[in-house]
Amino acid sequence: MNSNDAYEDVPRGLERREFLSAGAGAAVGLAGAVGLACRPPNAPRRNPVSTFGGGPNTEASLDDNIYTRLLGVRPHLGAHEHITTLGGCRMPPEIMQAMVEANDYFVDMHELTAAAGKRVAELMGAEAALITAGGFSAMLLGAAACLTGTDQTKMEQLPHPTWPKRDCLIQMAHRFSYDNAYSAAGMNLVYAETREGLIERIDENTAMLAAVTAVERGFPVAPPKPRNRTQPPDASVIMPVELIDIGKQAGVPVLIDAASDLPPRSNLTRYIDAGADLVVISGGKGLLGPQSTGILAGRRDLIEAAALQASPNDHIGRGMKVGKEEIIALVVALERFVALDEQGEIARWNTRARRLADALQGIPGVSAAYAVNTSGYADVDLSWDEAVVGLSQREVKQRLRDGVPRVIYDGTTVRTRLLRDGEEILVATRVREVFER
C-alpha cells in the first residue's frame, strides 16, 4: 500500500510552507521530556541511575549482560573515540528516560519533525533544522536539497538528476570516505587540489561546495590525536569559514560537515554564525544522543527542501527513518549539551586520563604519557619499544580485544572520554597484563 493512501488525513501543507512554522503547540513539553515515564499509581518511583544505567562497567557486568545473555556478544571497555562501528556513545540516564516516556505516546510525525526541528534551530542559532538518521543521512539530504530545492518533479528523479547543475566541489584536503553521501544523493563529485583550482572550477554546474571541519585539527585528518602526532594544516588548505566566504561570493551553497567535532561546544553554532548554508552534526557522538540520529541545520529554504525528501515523506530519504523516541531523545540531549559545564566535563575526562597514565608507569620498554589532543582534552599516548616488549601494535590491540575484560583503543591513543570513573583502572590493569606477560 502506498504510504500516501494510509495518511490521507495528514495535512499535506505541513510538507511545505507550514513545515517551518507548524506545531508551536506540539513543541510544548519537549523541555520537560526528561520526566519519568508513566507508571501505575502505586508503582514505586524508579531510581534513574539504577534503572537507566550511569554506573561503571565491572568485570562481572562485562561477562553477564544483555548482549552476552541474548546473543553471546561480548562488550568491551571503550578506550576509544565515539566510533560508530564500536558502538558509538553512552546515553546519559535522563536521555534514556526521555526515550522511555516518548514510547508511551503516539504522535503525528509531521508535527513532531517540525516542532523538534524548530527547537534544534533555536538552540543552534540557525534559521531551521531537521533531525536526521545520523550524520551520513544529514549529508545526503543536504546534498539532495541543493540539487532540487523544493521542486517536487526534481525530487522524484533523485538519485539520477537529469539537469546539469549537479556538481559537488571539494578540495582534495577535505576528501574522505563519507563523500559518497553526496554521490548517493545524485551529485557528481569534483575534486580540486589547490585553493585557486577550486575557485576556478566553480561554474554554472556547481550545485554545492563541501568541507569537513576535521582539517582544522591538522593532518592527518582523523579522530583527535595527541598534538605531537599531527602537523598543522598547510596554508594551501581552505578552512571551512573561508569556503563559506567563497561560496557566498559565487552564489553556491556550502555544506560544512562538523559531525565529529564536539568539543569544542562553540562548533555547534560557529559555522552557522559564519554564514554556512548547511551544517551537519552527529547526534550520537559529542551530544550523547541516540547513535542513529543527526542534525542538518541552516538556511530555511534548504532545510524545507531536505525535509520534503526525508521520512515520513516518500522521496530519497524515506528509508532514513528516525523514530519518535529518538527525536525526543536528541532534543533532550541537545538541551543537556548546551547547559553542560563543558570545562568541568573535560576536567573529568582529563582526571581519568591522568589516573590511567599514572597506573601504566614503570612497565619496561613502555611509555604512557598524559597528552592533550587536537580537540583540547587529554588522552594517554601509548608507545613501546618492540625490541623490549616483543609485541607489535597489531598484536597488542588483538590481545586486548581478545582478553578478559575486552579493551579496544584507538591505535596509539588510549582514551578516557567514553569511560566512567573506575573503568580506567580496569583498562590500565588489562594493558599492564598484556605488556608484562
C-alpha positions as MATLAB code, in Angstrom:
seq = 'MNSNDAYEDVPRGLERREFLSAGAGAAVGLAGAVGLACRPPNAPRRNPVSTFGGGPNTEASLDDNIYTRLLGVRPHLGAHEHITTLGGCRMPPEIMQAMVEANDYFVDMHELTAAAGKRVAELMGAEAALITAGGFSAMLLGAAACLTGTDQTKMEQLPHPTWPKRDCLIQMAHRFSYDNAYSAAGMNLVYAETREGLIERIDENTAMLAAVTAVERGFPVAPPKPRNRTQPPDASVIMPVELIDIGKQAGVPVLIDAASDLPPRSNLTRYIDAGADLVVISGGKGLLGPQSTGILAGRRDLIEAAALQASPNDHIGRGMKVGKEEIIALVVALERFVALDEQGEIARWNTRARRLADALQGIPGVSAAYAVNTSGYADVDLSWDEAVVGLSQREVKQRLRDGVPRVIYDGTTVRTRLLRDGEEILVATRVREVFER';
ca = [
       0.000    0.000    0.000;
       1.275    3.461   -0.840;
       2.006    5.438    2.317;
       0.048    8.384    0.927;
      -3.085    6.207    0.962;
      -2.510    5.387    4.597;
      -2.209    9.038    5.654;
      -4.999   10.759    3.785;
      -5.918   12.746    6.892;
      -2.442   14.221    7.386;
      -2.424   17.931    6.403;
      -0.189   17.964    3.362;
       0.637   21.653    3.908;
       2.984   20.545    6.651;
       5.278   19.262    3.939;
       5.865   22.759    2.542;
       5.475   26.302    3.794;
       3.872   25.286    7.094;
       6.722   22.899    7.900;
       8.876   25.581    9.489;
       6.095   27.282   11.417;
       3.854   24.335   12.318;
       3.474   22.770   15.672;
       4.063   25.575   18.143;
       1.744   23.698   20.467;
       3.481   20.418   19.678;
       6.743   21.912   20.859;
       5.323   22.454   24.345;
       6.608   19.788   26.670;
       9.869   18.991   24.899;
      11.886   20.769   27.563;
      10.151   18.644   30.210;
      10.670   15.393   28.355;
      13.175   14.186   30.920;
      10.400   13.310   33.409;
       9.797    9.693   34.418;
       7.717    7.528   32.110;
       4.075    6.991   33.019;
       3.597    4.302   35.665;
       0.707    2.822   37.684;
      -0.448    4.995   40.618;
       1.035    2.759   43.317;
       4.213    1.804   41.489;
       7.463    2.739   43.254;
       9.419    5.653   41.788;
      12.363    4.346   39.781;
      15.920    5.306   40.533;
      17.119    6.813   37.229;
      20.724    5.693   37.663;
      19.946    2.076   38.549;
      17.121    1.826   36.017;
      18.723    3.531   33.053;
      22.446    2.978   33.574;
      25.038    5.505   34.627;
      27.366    3.279   36.655;
      30.734    1.908   35.554;
      31.105   -1.500   33.962;
      32.819   -4.158   36.054;
      34.422   -7.447   35.080;
      31.230   -9.167   36.251;
      28.892   -6.915   34.243;
      31.030   -7.258   31.133;
      30.667  -11.025   31.480;
      26.919  -11.073   32.225;
      24.778   -8.526   30.382;
      22.005   -8.252   27.811;
      24.448   -8.743   24.918;
      26.056  -11.884   26.309;
      22.824  -13.416   27.616;
      20.769  -12.804   24.496;
      23.323  -13.143   21.686;
      26.642  -14.246   23.115;
      28.299  -10.971   22.030;
      30.980   -9.716   24.441;
      31.006   -5.952   25.173;
      34.307   -4.134   25.645;
      35.712   -1.245   27.627;
      35.561    1.714   25.246;
      39.006    3.277   25.479;
      38.360    4.805   22.054;
      36.613    7.745   20.408;
      32.882    7.829   19.562;
      33.184    5.311   16.728;
      30.006    4.016   15.123;
      31.478    0.596   14.371;
      32.405    0.206   18.064;
      29.009    1.165   19.499;
      29.016    4.965   19.410;
      28.354    6.674   22.729;
      26.577    6.025   26.008;
      23.386    7.985   26.502;
      23.041    9.596   29.956;
      20.179    8.382   32.176;
      17.948   11.413   31.527;
      18.114   10.789   27.781;
      17.186    7.140   28.272;
      14.285    8.280   30.472;
      13.093   10.571   27.702;
      13.055    7.697   25.206;
      11.056    5.503   27.569;
       8.452    8.198   28.185;
       8.223    9.077   24.483;
       7.454    5.434   23.710;
       4.194    5.656   25.689;
       2.525    8.020   23.210;
       1.552    8.274   19.553;
       2.218   11.500   17.682;
       1.844   12.828   14.148;
       5.367   12.516   12.784;
       4.983   15.601   10.569;
       4.117   17.697   13.626;
       6.898   16.169   15.711;
       9.513   16.624   12.982;
       8.557   20.272   12.560;
       8.460   21.075   16.277;
      11.718   19.273   17.031;
      13.457   20.984   14.116;
      12.238   24.351   15.344;
      13.703   23.739   18.813;
      17.016   22.439   17.456;
      17.304   25.514   15.227;
      16.747   27.791   18.235;
      19.498   26.041   20.184;
      21.924   26.232   17.258;
      21.078   29.779   16.182;
      20.011   28.559   12.736;
      17.071   29.566   10.560;
      15.821   25.987   10.548;
      16.893   22.415   11.315;
      15.965   18.812   10.651;
      16.684   15.724   12.767;
      18.094   13.005   10.524;
      19.084    9.345   10.722;
      22.730   10.086   11.537;
      25.360   12.386   10.047;
      25.554   10.492    6.739;
      21.806   10.956    6.292;
      22.160   14.686    7.001;
      24.886   14.954    4.351;
      22.785   13.092    1.788;
      19.642   15.118    2.479;
      21.616   18.367    2.411;
      23.011   17.433   -0.992;
      19.536   16.475   -2.195;
      18.190   19.853   -1.064;
      20.905   21.663   -3.024;
      20.087   19.574   -6.103;
      16.320   20.046   -6.153;
      15.227   22.941   -3.965;
      11.506   22.412   -3.327;
      10.812   21.218   -6.888;
       8.811   18.004   -6.437;
       9.427   16.899  -10.009;
      13.178   17.034   -9.488;
      12.853   15.196   -6.164;
      11.203   12.284   -7.938;
      14.237   11.920  -10.215;
      16.853   11.532   -7.485;
      19.360    9.919   -7.294;
      19.532   10.308  -11.075;
      19.255   14.035  -11.828;
      18.898   14.894  -15.497;
      19.871   18.552  -15.195;
      23.473   19.784  -15.470;
      23.676   21.680  -12.142;
      24.719   18.694  -10.033;
      28.441   19.071   -9.254;
      29.682   18.905   -5.656;
      33.059   20.640   -5.466;
      35.524   19.564   -2.750;
      39.163   20.427   -2.138;
      41.289   17.260   -2.008;
      42.402   18.029    1.550;
      38.756   17.646    2.626;
      38.260   14.346    0.821;
      37.218   11.355    2.932;
      35.123    8.202    2.688;
      31.794    9.806    3.644;
      31.841   11.939    0.487;
      29.806    9.158   -1.081;
      26.819   10.545    0.814;
      26.779   13.348   -1.735;
      27.045   10.997   -4.707;
      24.315    8.795   -3.182;
      22.022   11.819   -3.429;
      22.877   12.110   -7.119;
      25.726   14.614   -7.100;
      28.782   14.406   -9.323;
      31.887   14.695   -7.114;
      34.527   17.096   -8.437;
      37.845   17.461   -6.601;
      40.322   20.334   -6.806;
      43.857   20.201   -5.439;
      44.503   23.882   -4.705;
      42.580   26.911   -3.489;
      42.911   28.543   -6.887;
      41.893   25.350   -8.649;
      38.719   25.075   -6.604;
      37.711   28.666   -7.258;
      38.374   28.211  -10.988;
      36.193   25.088  -11.100;
      33.099   26.855   -9.773;
      30.712   27.329  -12.687;
      27.040   27.119  -13.647;
      27.027   23.358  -12.955;
      28.254   23.669   -9.342;
      25.375   22.798   -7.017;
      27.278   22.702   -3.705;
      30.667   23.196   -2.035;
      31.549   20.840    0.828;
      34.080   20.909    3.661;
      34.932   18.808    6.698;
      35.893   20.607    9.921;
      38.469   17.964   10.867;
      41.020   19.770    8.661;
      41.194   22.470   11.342;
      42.778   19.984   13.749;
      45.728   19.358   11.450;
      46.934   16.372    9.471;
      46.363   13.548    9.045;
      42.587   14.086    9.015;
      41.497   11.620   11.682;
      39.906   11.496   15.145;
      41.634   13.802   17.659;
      45.273   12.831   18.166;
      47.974   13.958   20.592;
      49.309   17.253   19.289;
      52.792   15.840   18.811;
      51.386   13.276   16.349;
      49.825   15.817   13.989;
      51.056   18.565   11.709;
      49.413   21.996   11.430;
      47.239   22.311    8.318;
      49.125   23.519    5.277;
      48.473   27.110    4.223;
      47.052   25.808    0.944;
      44.155   24.113    2.731;
      40.887   26.045    2.596;
      39.462   26.307    6.092;
      35.680   25.864    6.422;
      34.973   29.522    7.223;
      36.972   30.599    4.160;
      34.987   28.187    1.990;
      31.778   29.773    3.289;
      33.037   33.143    2.028;
      33.999   31.624   -1.330;
      30.532   30.130   -1.660;
      28.832   33.398   -0.844;
      30.857   35.271   -3.459;
      29.980   32.631   -6.066;
      26.338   32.233   -5.039;
      26.814   28.496   -4.332;
      25.551   26.786   -1.134;
      28.210   25.473    1.266;
      27.745   22.381    3.463;
      30.023   22.056    6.492;
      30.402   18.574    7.970;
      31.126   19.078   11.673;
      29.662   15.717   12.680;
      32.505   14.599   14.939;
      33.833   17.917   16.210;
      32.231   18.463   19.607;
      34.044   19.633   21.701;
      34.524   22.481   21.490;
      30.888   23.364   22.108;
      31.359   26.537   20.076;
      31.363   24.382   16.924;
      27.651   23.837   17.438;
      26.970   27.442   16.411;
      30.244   28.686   14.921;
      29.673   27.702   11.293;
      26.052   28.827   11.335;
      27.232   32.183   12.679;
      29.827   32.342    9.888;
      27.047   32.011    7.308;
      27.173   28.331    6.322;
      24.171   27.313    4.260;
      24.084   23.847    5.829;
      25.833   22.308    8.851;
      25.908   18.617    9.793;
      26.192   17.451   13.415;
      26.141   13.858   14.644;
      23.536   13.113   17.294;
      25.369   10.155   18.763;
      28.879   11.470   19.353;
      29.559   14.620   21.365;
      25.855   15.233   22.016;
      25.462   11.763   23.600;
      22.100   11.286   21.910;
      20.929    8.203   20.006;
      23.651    6.895   17.701;
      21.155    6.687   14.841;
      20.429   10.440   14.851;
      21.968   13.542   13.344;
      21.209   17.189   12.650;
      21.047   19.155    9.433;
      20.786   22.880   10.209;
      20.983   26.038    8.169;
      19.087   28.022    5.560;
      15.311   27.867    5.842;
      14.674   27.096    2.169;
      17.254   24.303    2.047;
      16.001   22.701    5.260;
      12.472   22.824    3.869;
      13.719   21.082    0.715;
      15.566   18.462    2.781;
      12.534   17.829    4.988;
      10.330   17.246    1.950;
      12.715   14.461    0.910;
      13.092   12.933    4.367;
      10.931   10.463    6.268;
       7.974   10.420    6.754;
       7.720   11.764    3.186;
       8.236    9.494    0.204;
      11.374   10.691   -1.546;
      15.060    9.760   -1.394;
      15.270    9.955    2.401;
      12.213    7.786    3.129;
      14.306    4.861    4.299;
      16.298    7.077    6.703;
      13.633    6.834    9.344;
      14.033    8.425   12.788;
      11.706    7.116   15.481;
       9.668    9.389   17.719;
      11.668    8.199   20.721;
      14.956    9.047   19.005;
      13.726   12.514   18.024;
      12.702   13.326   21.587;
      15.955   11.887   22.946;
      18.064   14.003   20.595;
      16.257   17.194   21.578;
      16.798   16.345   25.255;
      20.453   15.527   24.527;
      20.942   18.873   22.812;
      19.238   20.744   25.672;
      21.549   18.943   28.084;
      24.627   19.644   25.973;
      24.152   23.410   25.745;
      23.566   23.621   29.520;
      26.556   21.433   30.421;
      29.642   22.749   32.202;
      31.975   21.984   29.290;
      35.211   22.709   31.130;
      34.063   20.682   34.120;
      33.253   17.754   31.851;
      36.637   17.939   30.125;
      38.335   18.135   33.517;
      36.697   14.822   34.461;
      37.960   13.188   31.253;
      41.413   14.564   31.966;
      41.421   13.294   35.556;
      40.684    9.791   34.294;
      43.445   10.134   31.683;
      45.889   11.200   34.396;
      44.948    8.214   36.568;
      45.306    5.854   33.624;
      48.703    7.247   32.646;
      49.927    7.037   36.246;
      48.764    3.418   36.514;
      50.832    2.473   33.456;
      54.145    3.866   34.659;
      57.120    1.598   35.304;
      56.482   -1.056   32.623;
      59.828   -1.865   30.977;
      60.025   -0.509   27.435;
      56.597    1.171   27.623;
      55.759    4.888   27.598;
      52.308    6.036   28.714;
      52.173    9.824   28.522;
      49.338   12.126   29.534;
      48.841   14.179   26.349;
      46.407   16.904   25.314;
      44.967   16.199   21.869;
      43.917   18.366   18.943;
      40.398   18.793   20.344;
      41.643   20.184   23.649;
      41.214   17.278   26.059;
      43.705   14.689   27.294;
      44.328   11.070   26.332;
      47.109    8.613   27.103;
      49.693    8.443   24.314;
      50.862    4.825   24.421;
      54.085    3.666   22.771;
      56.659    0.954   23.374;
      59.954   -0.471   22.259;
      59.101   -3.636   20.346;
      62.596   -4.965   20.931;
      61.928   -4.910   24.685;
      58.231   -5.799   24.740;
      58.272   -8.241   21.824;
      54.822   -7.241   20.558;
      53.726   -5.209   17.544;
      50.952   -2.633   17.713;
      48.623   -5.049   15.960;
      49.425   -7.826   18.439;
      48.808   -5.580   21.452;
      45.463   -4.435   20.072;
      44.427   -8.019   19.308;
      45.385   -9.324   22.763;
      43.443   -6.530   24.424;
      40.433   -7.253   22.216;
      40.585  -10.990   22.868;
      41.222  -10.783   26.603;
      39.052  -10.530   29.721;
      37.827   -7.895   30.105;
      37.926   -6.835   26.464;
      39.603   -3.471   25.780;
      39.547   -1.606   22.461;
      41.534    1.578   21.887;
      42.496    3.897   19.002;
      45.884    2.906   17.596;
      48.447    4.533   19.873;
      45.898    6.585   21.824;
      44.088    5.242   24.890;
      41.095    7.475   25.586;
      39.008    8.025   28.705;
      36.270   10.263   27.293;
      33.770    7.393   26.987;
      34.762    5.670   30.205;
      33.075    6.085   33.564;
      35.027    6.644   36.755;
      36.720    3.404   37.745;
      36.764    1.891   34.272;
      40.121    3.500   33.522;
      41.630    1.310   36.262;
      40.220   -1.810   34.590;
      41.773   -0.637   31.325;
      45.137    0.024   32.980;
      45.136   -3.378   34.687;
      44.457   -5.168   31.424;
      47.075   -3.163   29.494;
      49.694   -3.961   32.158;
      48.862   -7.652   31.924;
      49.432   -7.667   28.155;
      52.787   -5.872   28.366;
      54.135   -7.606   31.465;
      53.402  -11.055   30.112;
];
